[in-house]
Amino acid sequence: MFDPPMEVLAAIDHITHVVYQMGQPQILYHSTPPTAGYLYQMLVLTGPEGCGKEELAHRLCQDFGEYFGVGSV
């Protein structure tokens, strides 16, 4: 109870993250562009765990929602 194993902490953290993500608005785009000559612009955020990628993505969507949306694999 006072010193749980790392696996238990990781599981609790994962559950918290999943529940939090379910409450966030997300935009899903069609995977097919309108015409064959049109390409979607994509911004990929990479970096080590805990550096703020998710916070940046949400902030971009909040401040510039007409240009950015969140997609997942």
Legacy VTK file of the C-alpha trace (Angstrom):
# vtk DataFile Version 3.0
C-alpha trace
ASCII
DATASET POLYDATA
POINTS 73 float
0.000 0.000 0.000
2.763 2.482 0.892
5.423 1.144 -1.458
3.687 -0.377 -4.507
5.754 -2.030 -7.253
6.548 -0.026 -10.391
4.142 -2.178 -12.448
1.235 -1.089 -10.244
2.223 2.572 -10.507
2.533 2.258 -14.293
-0.910 0.627 -14.534
-2.511 3.362 -12.428
-0.787 6.040 -14.508
-1.980 4.390 -17.727
-5.581 4.188 -16.502
-5.485 7.850 -15.476
-4.100 8.838 -18.886
-6.719 6.831 -20.810
-9.608 8.271 -18.784
-8.240 11.807 -19.248
-7.859 11.302 -23.021
-11.466 10.122 -23.357
-12.647 13.502 -22.088
-10.582 15.551 -24.542
-12.126 16.708 -27.817
-10.448 15.237 -30.856
-10.824 15.888 -34.553
-10.693 12.966 -36.941
-9.910 13.704 -40.565
-10.738 11.543 -43.539
-7.670 9.680 -44.703
-8.428 10.325 -48.379
-7.545 13.784 -49.717
-10.236 15.620 -51.757
-8.217 15.293 -54.983
-5.257 13.196 -56.072
-3.001 16.281 -56.250
-3.843 17.483 -52.728
-1.601 16.482 -49.843
-2.399 16.966 -46.186
0.192 18.887 -44.245
1.326 17.008 -41.175
3.177 18.151 -38.085
4.767 15.356 -36.069
5.835 16.147 -32.520
8.634 13.955 -31.225
10.679 14.016 -28.077
11.375 12.151 -24.877
8.578 11.121 -22.558
7.340 13.906 -20.335
8.749 16.823 -22.373
5.333 18.390 -23.101
4.410 17.092 -26.568
0.796 16.433 -25.612
0.424 19.803 -23.900
1.832 21.528 -27.003
-0.525 19.604 -29.296
-3.558 20.531 -27.212
-2.427 24.143 -27.047
-1.992 24.313 -30.831
-5.470 22.862 -31.342
-6.932 25.260 -28.795
-5.278 28.402 -30.141
-5.189 27.491 -33.857
-8.037 24.982 -34.226
-8.699 25.991 -37.818
-5.188 24.852 -38.791
-4.430 21.975 -36.401
-6.181 18.819 -35.308
-5.113 15.802 -33.295
-4.858 12.408 -34.940
-3.587 9.163 -33.536
-2.259 5.942 -34.954
LINES 1 74
73 0 1 2 3 4 5 6 7 8 9 10 11 12 13 14 15 16 17 18 19 20 21 22 23 24 25 26 27 28 29 30 31 32 33 34 35 36 37 38 39 40 41 42 43 44 45 46 47 48 49 50 51 52 53 54 55 56 57 58 59 60 61 62 63 64 65 66 67 68 69 70 71 72
